[in-house]
Amino acid sequence: MSEQLPLYRTSQVRAMDELASGAFGVPPYELMARAGAAAWRVLQQRWPGVRHLGVACGPGNNGGDGYVVARLARAAGLKVSVVTPPGATPRTAQARQALADWRAAGGTVAPFDGMLPDCEAWVDALYGIGLTRPPSEAAQSMIERINAARVPVLSLDVPSGLDADTGHAAGIAVHASATLCFIAAKRGLYTGMARDFDGEVLLDRLDLKIGAFDDFTPAAWLCRPEGLARWLAPRHANAHKGEHGHVLCVGGEEGMGGAVRLCAEGALRTGVGLASVATRRSGVAALVAARPEAMTHAVEDAAALRPLVERATVLAVGPGLGQGDWGRALFAEALGSGKPLVLDADALNLLANHPVAVPQAILTPHPGEAARLLACDKGAVQADRFAAAEALAQKFQCTVVLKGAGTIVAAPSEIPAVIGAGNPGMATGGMGDVLSGVIGALVAQGLPLFQAAVAGALLHSAAGDAAARVGGERGLLPSDLFPHLRRMANPG
C-alpha cells in the first residue's frame, strides 16, 4: 500500500477515461469489460459463499459495468437477479452492448416494482461518479430496500447517492460494505459523510499502464500512517534539546486547566525539546503535579506572557483559553508576536470575532468552528469539506486543518491532504487539545507549517487508531493516545 494515494475530481477521471479510449487505444467497451471483471474478482474474494447475487443497474455506464458483473456471475453458476429503476434504459453505446451481452447469455432484467428479490449480496451499479443531485424517486426506493436487506453490498466507483467530488449525499445513499473505484481514486470518498457509506474503498486501475495519467495534477493526496517516516527521521546521536524547539502552550482559564495540560503533554510526547505552559495561577500547582516536565507559569496578563513568548519557538494557543478579558488579552499578545502559531478552540472563536490574515498560523477547527470562521452554517461546511478548507486557507492566508472524518489539511498554493486515519472514538472533548500540542511540536522541530500540519494530524489520528485497537472506540480518552504518540513518533 502506497503511503500517499493521489485523489482526483470526477472531471479528471472522465478525462482519463477518454484518454484511455483515445491515445491509449482501449475501446470503451473493453474498459467496461475490465471494470466488470474487476468487480467480479472482488465479489469472489470477499464473499465466495454467495449463491444468489442481486445487481442494481442504472442507465449509465455504471449500469453497464453492472451488466458485465451479472453476466460473469451467471457464467460461474450463480443465480443472478438484475433490477433496474423503471424506464432506466442504457444511454451509452457500451452500456447497451453490456445489456445485449447479458441478455444473449440468458439473463433477464426486472423493473423495480417496490420490492427486491431475496439476494445474499448486492452490486450497486445505479449511479456513477456524475451524480450531484438526489437520486430519482424510484432509485431512492431501491436504495432503501438494498440498505434494509442487511447483506453485503459492493458499490461500483461510488455508493449511489454520494457526490464523488465532495463525499456529500443530498438525499439517501447506498450503505456499501466495499466500494471499488475504477482507474483513479475519487477525492470525495475519503472524507465527511462518505465515510459512513463507502465501507472499505478499493482501487483497480483496469490494467492501464503505470504513469499513464501523470500529467493530471491530483486534486488531493490521501496520506496514510505508513508515510510518517518521511517527516520523522531518527535523531542523530549527538542531539540536544535545543535542536528540538520550544512550544509555549497558552490557555487554561479557570476550570479549564486540563485542556492546556493535554496540549503540553501532546507536544512532549511528540518530541519537542521544551514545553512551557502559560496559564492561570490557580492551575499551576495541579499541572506541575500532573506533568512536571512542562514548565508551568502563572500568567495573569499580557505583560507576563511577553517574556515567555520571546523564548518560545512556536505558540499553541486556545486550549481552555476562554473568551473573557484574560483570554482576549493573551490571544492578542500571541497574534502580534510574529511567532508561528497553532490556533485551536477559543483562539479560533476570538479570530472569528475579528478576522485577520494570519500567515504564520495553523488553524485547527472542527466543522462548527470552521462555520464561525467562514460566517456560514455547519451544514455548508460539511456539504463540501474541500471547499470549506480551501476557503479558510484563502481567507486567513494560512494552513488549515479541518478536523472530522477524513481530516483535510489545506494551505494557499498547496495540494490539499486528506488524513487516511482516525476513528469515531476520537470525537470527544480534549482530542483537539492534544492535536494542537502534536502539531506545535513538529513546527518546533523544524517542519514547515503545511508539512507539520499534515504530519501532526496523521500522527494524532494514527495514535487514536492504535489506542482504539487496545480497548475499543467508545470511551477512548485523549490521554490514551500518549503512549502511542511516543511510539509512532519514532517510526524507524
Secondary structure, DSSP 4 states (H G I P E B T S, - for coil): --SEEEEE-HHHHHHHHHHHHTTT---HHHHHHHHHHHHHHHHHHH-TT--EEEEEE-SSHHHHHHHHHHHHHHHTT-EEEEEE-TT----SHHHHHHHHHHHHTT--EEE--S-----SEEEEES--TT--SPPPHHHHHHHHHHHHH-S-EEEESS-TTB-TTT--BSS-----SEEEEESSEEGGGGSGGGGGT--EEEEE-TTPPTTTTTTSPPSEEEE-GGGGGGT-PPPPTT--GGGG-EEEEE---TT-HHHHHHHHHHHHHTT-SEEEEEE-GGGHHHHHHH-TTSEEEE--SHHHHHHHHHH-SEEEE-TT--SSHHHHHHHHHHHTS-S-EEE-THHHHHHHHS----TTEEE---HHHHHHHHTS-HHHHHHTHHHHHHHHHHHHTSEEEE-STT-EEE-TTS--EEE----GGG-STTHHHHHHHHHHHHHHTT--HHHHHHHHHHHHHHHHHHHHHHH-STT--GGGGHHHHHHHT---
